[in-house]
Every structure is written in C-alpha cells, then in structure tokens.
Amino acid sequence: MAITQDTLQDAKKITDGKRKETDLAEQNEALLEEAQQAEREIEEATNRMEAKAFFEELPIRDDSEVAKIYAHSFKVNLTDAKKSLVTYPNQYEIQGHDIPSVVKQMRRHRRTLKGDYRIKMSSSIDNIIKAYSDYLDKCIDSIYWINKYKIPLKKIGFNEGQLRKINSIKDEDTRRQTVDCLCKFWELDLERKKCEYNEDYSKISKEMTSIKRQFKSIIKKSKPIYSPKEEIKKQIVKMVCNNPGISSRQLHDKLDYNLYRKSSPQIIAKMAKEQNITNVNGAYYKFNDEIKKDVHSYTAAFIDSDGYITMDKNNNPRVGLVATGDRGRAFMIEMQKSLGLGRLHLDQKSPQDTRLVNRLNFYSQDDIFSLLTKCRPHFRMKGNNADVLLELIRMKKSHKKEDWYKSRSDELFKLMKYYNHSDNIKFDWFKYNIDIDNISKLIDNSKMDIMDDIEKIGININKKV
C-alpha cells in the first residue's frame, strides 16, 4: 500500500501534537515542583521566625528545660527540639587562619606597598573586616538567650573565642550572671552619657570597669563545648601536625573511642580536606602552629640549606626552594599555603633519575622583595645574596633611568656569581669577567644610599607641590 503525502502530513501533525502535550506536561511538572519548593521554603522561614519569637519571649533557663518547652509548644520530639537550639555558625577562616591574624598579616604587607597597590590592599582589608563583623553579628543572633542584649555586649567588648564560650554556657545560673553583668553595664553606660566629665563620671567609669572584669571572669571559667564533628576536626589537625605522613585509617584508629564510633576513614579523609590539610598519595601533612607563627624564619633556614637566591642571564631575580619525594611535595604545598606566594613545580624528573623533584619558585619582583625583606634577619648563609637582589629590585622599580643603572646591574650579576660559587675552587671566574682580588670594590659600590637620597628629594618635592 502506497503512503500518500497527506498521510505523512497527518502523521506529522499527530506526532507534533503529542510532543507538545509532553512538553506541556513536563513544564507543568517543573512548575509544580517549584511551587512546592517555594511552599517548603516559606514554611521553614515561618518556623524559624516563630522559633525566634518563641525564644525571645522565654525567661532565662538552661538548655534542657528550653528544649522541653519548645518540643511541647511546637509538637516536635525532644531530639528535633535540641537541634533547633544549636544554630551557631561554623568558624570563619581563610586557609586555616582566623580572620584577625589574616588582617594583621595583610596590614603588615600593606606597609611594603605604594600607590594603587596600597589602596587596593586597604580596600581588601576593609571588605574582610566588614564580612567578619557580619559573621560576628550572626553569631550573636544565633545565641537565643543573649541576642536581646547585643548592644551592651558590643559595648562591653568581646572576641570570637569569648563569644564561642558564651554560646557554650548551658546552665541557668551562669546565664543569669552573664545577663546581669550586661544589664548593669548598659544602665551605667546610659547614666554616664548624662554626666559631665567630673567626679561622678569617673566613679561610674570605675564601676563599669569592675563589671567588665566580672563579665570576663564569668566567660573565662566556662569551657567551650564542641560538637563531635568539631572535636574530630581538632584531633585530626593535632595528630597530622604531630605525625606527618599519617593516613586516614591511622587517624581513625587513634581517635578516642566515642569519636571512633562516630566516624570512619572515609569521613576522616573528607574532614581533612575541609581543614585544608595537604594529601599526598593518602598521606597527610600540615605545618604546626609554631612554624606558622615564624614561617619566614623557617623559610630563611630552608633557603639557606635547600634553596637558592640567584639572577638569570637577563639580570632577573630568582628565588626557589627544592625538595624531593612525597614529603618534599607536601612540604612545598604547605610552604606556598603559608606564604601565599610563589609558583609550584611538582613531580619533576631529577637529572640523576632518582626521586621526583618538587620546587616552589618565586618569579615576581614584588613577591621576591616581600619574601627576602621578611626573611633577611633570619639568613645565616645567604644574607649577602638577598642583599644583592633587594638592591637590584629597588633599582629596577624606581631607578632604571639613572646613568649608573646598567653598570651596577652588571656588578650585581658578578657579585651574585661570587656569593654562589666562592667555595668552588674549579669555578671559571674568567668566563664572567670576575676579578676575585677586586670583589670588595663591587661590594663597596652599593647604590642603596644614593637611592635613599634620590627618593628623599622626590618626597620633599612632592610635599612642596
């Protein structure tokens, strides 16, 4: 039977109609899902608002009583009620560092910058401080029994650690003492605003100082309570710092029995990743706090032993750290995290075809200048090399047009060769036109004082303008 053109067109119309019906059904289904999701979100938001209003109206009680009242009022089980009380945000960190220490490091680095770079750094610091302030506000709001006293709490002063301790206060008596201090401080502050600067003002100020000490003492006595997850994370970091190269299974085995039951090697691996711990083929590494506190001293010692400070043939400054094997790989990754500078070159073949070589190299003039300036007081062997590069970078940045720039650059190249090969009796000094007997002349010909004078003149001219 022959199929006519009309039959084909009719079949096509039927197929198109069915396709449209399917598309409409899918669209309706998607819209229905969106509507249901919106309803769920509205319901959750309503529940949160009702819970917040409920907690704000409650008198001060311990957590167990509050959970029972909440469970009875909202007809939920006691476990869900207790979960609703725990809303404190996770700790705000950047690459494992708390925000005050990050801001402190950024401010120190800002002192080395000028012009637009300094302005951009200031803007970045302001943004981080603003975000941190918002985070602290959320932390206060999450503590249901104290968020009504946010104003006096901010006036009396606190840090993140103290706020976490306030959140850990569970018993009714301590909570009442804490709130009592805040209320007294608030009343005295309002009274002091009405006073002139006289004897009464001084007396009120002394009372406020006394209450502030009492408040700090109450907080100091309370111990922060960590959830099992937070406790596991703390133990992971501590064990990795004390046992470099430990595996997730070994970490799991070393946990306390109660935490051991609540975790597994797979969970440990996931938590280690969240803590920004370096993983190299299943082995975990992390710098301990002592190294992080004095990372530039540690870096200087490493450069002295297994690093280099040099110049290439085009008089470009170069600094690098070298380590081999898995531990060396982890060490280079951790160094870059701690310093926030440099470029990693991992798992490179060695000339002797032995263990893989890992490098952390510094190419940027700004990075090298910042690194060597901070490491310079700690060098024991390569301090002279660092001085050569610091002089070179300063010349390149601000004094390229001086008539002595080219000749001094060549002298610095020769000085760098001398400092790097002075203990090599077979080194070919003639190849680089270096006169060993007159090397002291190159050292004495430093342009640092000249550059200081030129920059001082420039500053004075700008001030007059």
matplotlib code that plots the C-alpha trace (Angstrom):
import matplotlib.pyplot as plt

x = [0.0, 1.5, 1.8, 0.5, 1.8, -1.4, -1.0, 2.6, 1.5, -1.3, 1.1, 3.5, 0.7, -0.2, 3.5, 3.9, 0.7, 1.9, 5.3, 3.7, 1.5, 4.6, 6.4, 3.5, 3.2, 7.0, 6.6, 3.6, 5.5, 8.5, 6.2, 4.5, 7.9, 9.0, 5.7, 6.1, 9.7, 8.6, 5.9, 8.5, 10.9, 8.1, 7.1, 10.7, 11.1, 7.8, 9.0, 12.3, 10.5, 8.1, 11.0, 13.0, 10.0, 9.4, 12.9, 13.0, 9.9, 11.3, 12.8, 16.4, 16.5, 19.0, 19.0, 17.3, 14.3, 14.1, 14.2, 11.3, 9.2, 9.9, 9.0, 5.7, 4.8, 5.6, 4.7, 8.0, 10.2, 12.9, 15.8, 14.5, 13.9, 17.5, 18.8, 16.8, 18.7, 22.1, 22.4, 25.8, 27.7, 30.9, 34.2, 35.1, 38.6, 40.7, 43.1, 43.1, 43.8, 41.4, 40.4, 42.2, 45.5, 44.8, 44.1, 47.2, 49.3, 47.7, 48.3, 52.0, 52.2, 50.5, 53.4, 55.6, 53.2, 52.8, 50.2, 47.3, 48.6, 48.3, 44.8, 43.6, 45.1, 43.3, 40.0, 40.5, 41.2, 38.1, 36.0, 37.3, 36.6, 33.1, 32.4, 33.9, 31.7, 28.6, 29.7, 30.0, 26.6, 25.2, 27.0, 25.3, 21.9, 22.3, 22.6, 18.9, 19.3, 21.7, 20.8, 18.4, 21.5, 23.5, 24.0, 25.6, 27.5, 29.2, 29.9, 31.5, 33.7, 34.5, 36.4, 35.4, 36.8, 34.8, 31.7, 32.1, 32.4, 29.3, 27.5, 28.8, 27.1, 24.3, 23.3, 20.7, 22.8, 25.8, 23.5, 21.7, 25.1, 26.2, 23.0, 23.0, 26.5, 25.4, 22.3, 24.3, 26.9, 24.2, 22.5, 25.7, 26.7, 23.3, 23.8, 27.4, 26.2, 24.1, 27.1, 29.6, 33.3, 33.6, 33.9, 30.6, 31.7, 35.0, 33.1, 30.7, 33.6, 35.3, 32.1, 31.8, 35.4, 34.7, 31.6, 33.6, 36.2, 33.5, 31.9, 35.3, 35.8, 32.5, 33.3, 36.8, 35.5, 33.2, 34.7, 33.7, 31.7, 32.4, 30.2, 31.6, 32.4, 34.3, 36.2, 37.2, 38.5, 40.5, 42.1, 42.8, 44.7, 46.7, 47.6, 48.6, 50.9, 52.5, 52.7, 53.4, 52.6, 49.8, 47.0, 43.2, 43.0, 45.7, 44.0, 40.7, 42.4, 44.0, 40.7, 39.0, 36.6, 33.4, 34.7, 36.0, 32.4, 31.0, 33.5, 35.3, 38.5, 36.3, 34.8, 38.2, 39.5, 36.6, 37.2, 40.9, 40.1, 37.8, 40.6, 42.9, 45.3, 47.7, 47.1, 49.9, 49.1, 46.9, 49.5, 48.5, 50.8, 50.2, 52.5, 52.1, 51.4, 55.0, 56.1, 53.2, 54.0, 57.5, 57.2, 59.7, 62.4, 61.6, 61.7, 65.1, 66.5, 65.2, 66.6, 70.0, 70.1, 68.0, 67.1, 68.7, 68.9, 70.3, 69.9, 69.4, 71.5, 69.0, 69.5, 66.1, 65.9, 65.1, 64.5, 63.4, 63.0, 63.7, 62.6, 62.3, 59.8, 56.3, 57.3, 59.1, 55.9, 53.7, 56.3, 56.3, 52.5, 52.3, 55.0, 53.0, 49.8, 51.6, 53.5, 50.7, 53.4, 55.3, 54.6, 54.7, 56.5, 55.8, 56.9, 59.7, 62.3, 65.7, 68.9, 70.2, 66.8, 66.3, 63.3, 61.0, 61.9, 59.4, 60.1, 58.5, 59.8, 59.4, 59.5, 57.6, 59.8, 57.1, 56.9, 60.7, 61.2, 58.5, 59.8, 63.5, 62.7, 60.9, 63.5, 66.6, 67.0, 67.0, 69.5, 72.7, 74.4, 72.6, 72.1, 74.6, 72.7, 69.4, 71.1, 72.1, 68.5, 67.0, 69.3, 68.6, 64.8, 64.9, 66.9, 64.6, 61.5, 62.5, 65.9, 66.2, 66.8, 69.9, 73.2, 74.7, 71.9, 73.4, 76.9, 75.6, 73.3, 76.4, 78.3, 75.4, 75.4, 79.1, 78.5, 75.8, 78.1, 80.8, 78.5, 77.0, 80.4, 83.1, 83.6, 84.0, 87.7, 87.0, 84.7, 85.7, 85.8, 87.2, 84.1, 82.1, 85.0, 85.1, 88.3, 88.3, 91.0, 88.9, 85.5, 85.4, 85.2, 81.9, 80.6, 81.5, 79.9, 76.4, 73.8, 71.4, 72.5, 72.3, 68.7, 67.8, 68.9, 67.1, 63.9, 64.1, 64.5, 61.5, 59.4, 60.3, 59.4, 56.0, 55.3, 56.2, 53.9]
y = [0.0, 3.3, 6.1, 9.4, 12.9, 13.7, 10.6, 11.7, 15.2, 13.9, 11.6, 14.5, 16.6, 13.9, 13.4, 17.2, 17.4, 14.6, 16.2, 19.5, 17.7, 16.0, 19.4, 21.0, 18.1, 18.5, 22.2, 21.8, 19.2, 21.6, 24.5, 22.3, 21.3, 24.9, 25.8, 23.0, 24.1, 27.7, 26.5, 24.4, 27.4, 29.7, 27.1, 26.8, 30.6, 30.9, 28.2, 30.0, 33.3, 31.6, 29.8, 33.1, 34.9, 32.0, 32.0, 35.8, 35.6, 32.8, 33.6, 32.5, 28.7, 26.0, 24.3, 21.1, 23.0, 25.2, 22.1, 20.5, 23.7, 24.1, 20.4, 20.8, 24.1, 23.1, 19.4, 18.0, 15.3, 16.3, 15.4, 17.9, 20.5, 20.2, 20.5, 23.7, 25.3, 24.6, 27.2, 28.7, 29.4, 27.5, 29.2, 31.8, 31.0, 31.7, 28.8, 27.6, 31.1, 33.1, 36.5, 38.7, 37.0, 37.3, 41.1, 41.5, 39.9, 41.9, 45.2, 44.2, 43.5, 46.9, 48.7, 47.4, 48.7, 52.1, 53.8, 51.8, 48.5, 50.0, 51.4, 48.0, 46.2, 48.7, 48.1, 44.3, 44.6, 46.7, 44.2, 41.3, 43.3, 44.1, 40.4, 39.4, 41.9, 40.5, 37.0, 38.1, 39.6, 36.3, 34.5, 36.8, 36.4, 32.6, 32.6, 32.9, 33.8, 36.7, 38.2, 40.7, 42.2, 42.7, 46.5, 46.1, 43.0, 45.0, 47.9, 45.7, 44.1, 40.5, 38.4, 35.4, 32.9, 34.6, 34.6, 30.9, 30.4, 32.4, 30.1, 27.1, 28.3, 25.9, 26.3, 28.8, 30.4, 31.3, 32.6, 34.8, 36.2, 37.0, 38.8, 40.6, 42.0, 43.2, 44.9, 46.7, 47.8, 49.1, 51.1, 52.6, 53.5, 55.3, 57.1, 58.1, 59.7, 62.2, 63.2, 65.9, 65.0, 65.2, 63.1, 61.3, 60.4, 58.9, 56.9, 55.4, 54.6, 52.7, 50.7, 49.9, 48.6, 46.4, 44.9, 44.4, 42.4, 40.4, 39.6, 38.5, 36.3, 34.5, 33.8, 32.6, 30.0, 28.5, 25.9, 25.8, 22.7, 21.3, 19.0, 15.6, 16.8, 19.8, 17.6, 15.2, 18.0, 19.4, 16.0, 15.4, 18.7, 18.0, 14.4, 15.4, 18.2, 15.8, 12.8, 14.0, 11.4, 9.7, 8.1, 8.5, 4.9, 5.6, 8.9, 7.0, 4.3, 7.0, 8.7, 8.4, 5.5, 7.7, 9.6, 6.4, 5.0, 8.2, 8.3, 6.2, 6.5, 7.9, 10.6, 11.4, 11.9, 14.3, 16.3, 16.5, 18.1, 20.6, 21.6, 22.3, 19.5, 18.5, 15.0, 13.3, 9.8, 9.2, 10.6, 13.8, 16.8, 20.2, 22.8, 23.1, 26.5, 27.0, 27.0, 29.2, 31.8, 32.2, 31.0, 33.5, 32.3, 28.7, 29.7, 31.5, 28.4, 26.2, 28.6, 28.5, 24.7, 23.5, 26.7, 29.2, 33.0, 34.0, 36.0, 34.8, 35.9, 38.8, 40.1, 38.9, 38.0, 34.3, 32.6, 29.0, 26.1, 22.5, 19.2, 15.6, 12.7, 12.7, 14.6, 17.2, 17.6, 18.1, 20.5, 22.7, 22.8, 23.7, 26.4, 28.0, 28.0, 29.6, 32.2, 32.9, 33.5, 31.5, 29.0, 25.3, 22.9, 19.4, 15.8, 16.9, 14.3, 14.7, 14.8, 11.7, 10.0, 9.4, 10.6, 13.2, 16.8, 19.4, 23.2, 26.4, 29.2, 32.9, 35.0, 38.2, 41.1, 42.1, 38.6, 38.2, 41.7, 40.9, 37.4, 38.5, 41.6, 39.4, 36.6, 38.8, 39.0, 35.2, 34.2, 32.6, 31.7, 33.6, 37.0, 38.6, 37.0, 38.5, 42.0, 41.8, 41.0, 43.6, 46.3, 45.0, 45.0, 48.5, 49.7, 48.0, 49.5, 53.2, 53.9, 52.4, 55.8, 56.5, 56.6, 54.1, 51.5, 49.3, 49.2, 48.5, 45.7, 44.0, 44.4, 42.8, 39.9, 39.3, 39.7, 37.0, 34.6, 35.3, 34.6, 31.4, 29.9, 31.3, 27.9, 26.2, 26.1, 24.9, 27.7, 29.6, 33.2, 34.5, 33.3, 36.0, 38.6, 38.5, 39.7, 37.9, 40.2, 43.3, 41.9, 44.2, 47.2, 45.8, 45.4, 48.9, 50.4, 49.8, 52.3, 51.9, 55.2, 57.1, 55.7, 56.8, 60.3, 60.4, 59.2, 61.7, 64.5, 63.3, 63.1, 66.7, 68.0, 66.3, 67.8, 71.3, 70.8]
z = [0.0, -1.1, 1.6, 0.3, 1.1, 3.0, 5.2, 6.1, 7.0, 9.2, 11.0, 11.5, 12.9, 15.4, 16.4, 16.9, 19.0, 21.2, 21.6, 22.6, 25.1, 26.6, 26.8, 28.5, 31.0, 31.8, 32.2, 34.5, 36.5, 36.8, 37.8, 40.4, 41.9, 42.0, 43.8, 46.3, 46.9, 47.5, 49.9, 51.8, 52.0, 53.2, 55.8, 57.0, 57.1, 59.1, 61.5, 62.0, 62.7, 65.1, 66.9, 67.1, 68.6, 71.0, 72.3, 72.7, 74.9, 77.1, 80.5, 81.0, 81.5, 80.9, 77.5, 78.7, 80.0, 76.9, 74.7, 76.6, 76.4, 72.7, 72.0, 73.8, 72.2, 68.6, 69.0, 67.9, 69.5, 72.0, 69.7, 67.0, 69.7, 70.9, 67.3, 66.8, 69.7, 68.0, 65.2, 66.0, 62.7, 61.8, 62.4, 59.8, 58.5, 55.4, 54.5, 58.1, 59.6, 61.7, 60.4, 62.9, 62.1, 58.3, 58.7, 60.8, 58.0, 55.3, 57.3, 57.6, 53.9, 53.2, 54.7, 51.9, 49.1, 47.5, 45.2, 43.7, 45.2, 48.7, 48.0, 46.7, 49.7, 52.1, 50.2, 50.6, 54.3, 54.8, 52.9, 55.1, 58.3, 57.1, 56.3, 59.7, 61.5, 59.8, 60.8, 64.5, 64.3, 63.1, 65.9, 68.5, 66.9, 67.0, 70.8, 71.6, 75.3, 74.8, 71.4, 73.1, 74.8, 71.6, 72.3, 75.8, 74.6, 71.9, 74.3, 76.9, 74.2, 73.2, 70.7, 68.7, 71.3, 74.1, 72.0, 71.4, 75.2, 75.8, 73.4, 75.4, 78.7, 79.3, 83.0, 84.1, 86.9, 84.7, 82.1, 84.6, 85.9, 82.4, 81.5, 84.9, 84.1, 80.7, 82.1, 84.8, 82.3, 80.0, 82.7, 83.9, 80.3, 79.8, 83.1, 82.2, 79.0, 81.0, 83.2, 82.6, 82.8, 86.6, 89.7, 89.0, 85.5, 87.0, 89.6, 87.0, 84.7, 87.6, 88.2, 84.5, 84.5, 87.5, 85.9, 82.7, 84.7, 86.3, 82.9, 81.5, 84.6, 84.1, 80.5, 81.3, 83.7, 81.2, 78.8, 75.1, 74.2, 70.8, 68.7, 67.9, 64.4, 65.6, 68.2, 65.4, 63.3, 66.1, 66.8, 63.1, 62.8, 66.0, 65.0, 61.5, 62.8, 65.3, 62.9, 59.3, 56.7, 58.7, 56.8, 57.2, 58.6, 61.2, 62.1, 62.6, 64.8, 67.0, 67.8, 71.2, 71.4, 71.3, 68.3, 66.7, 66.7, 65.1, 62.2, 59.5, 57.4, 54.6, 56.9, 58.2, 54.7, 53.9, 57.1, 56.5, 53.1, 54.8, 57.2, 54.2, 55.1, 52.3, 51.0, 49.0, 47.9, 51.0, 53.5, 55.3, 56.1, 57.8, 59.4, 63.1, 64.8, 65.8, 62.2, 61.1, 63.8, 62.5, 58.9, 57.5, 59.9, 58.8, 55.1, 55.6, 57.1, 54.3, 51.6, 53.4, 53.3, 50.3, 48.3, 46.1, 45.5, 42.1, 38.9, 35.4, 32.4, 31.8, 35.4, 36.5, 40.3, 41.1, 44.4, 44.9, 47.3, 46.4, 48.0, 46.8, 47.3, 48.7, 51.9, 49.8, 47.7, 50.8, 52.2, 49.1, 49.0, 52.7, 52.2, 49.4, 51.5, 54.5, 52.5, 50.0, 47.3, 44.6, 41.9, 42.4, 40.1, 41.3, 40.4, 38.1, 36.9, 38.5, 36.4, 38.2, 37.5, 41.3, 43.4, 41.8, 42.5, 43.8, 43.6, 44.9, 42.7, 43.0, 39.8, 40.6, 41.8, 44.3, 45.7, 45.9, 47.5, 50.1, 50.9, 51.2, 53.3, 55.8, 55.7, 55.7, 59.5, 59.7, 57.0, 58.2, 54.8, 52.0, 53.5, 51.0, 48.1, 49.5, 49.7, 46.1, 44.9, 47.2, 45.7, 42.2, 42.6, 44.0, 41.1, 38.6, 40.2, 40.6, 39.1, 35.6, 34.1, 36.2, 34.2, 36.7, 36.4, 33.6, 35.1, 38.6, 37.3, 35.7, 39.0, 41.0, 38.5, 39.2, 42.9, 42.8, 40.9, 43.5, 46.5, 44.9, 43.8, 46.2, 47.7, 44.4, 43.5, 40.0, 39.0, 35.9, 37.0, 33.7, 31.9, 33.7, 33.7, 37.5, 39.3, 42.6, 44.0, 43.5, 44.5, 47.6, 45.3, 43.9, 47.4, 48.4, 45.3, 46.7, 45.4, 48.4, 50.0, 46.6, 46.1, 49.6, 48.8, 45.4, 47.0, 49.9, 47.4, 45.4, 48.6, 49.6, 46.1, 46.2, 49.7, 48.4, 45.3]

ax = plt.figure().add_subplot(projection="3d")
ax.plot(x, y, z, "-o")
ax.set_aspect("equal")
plt.show()
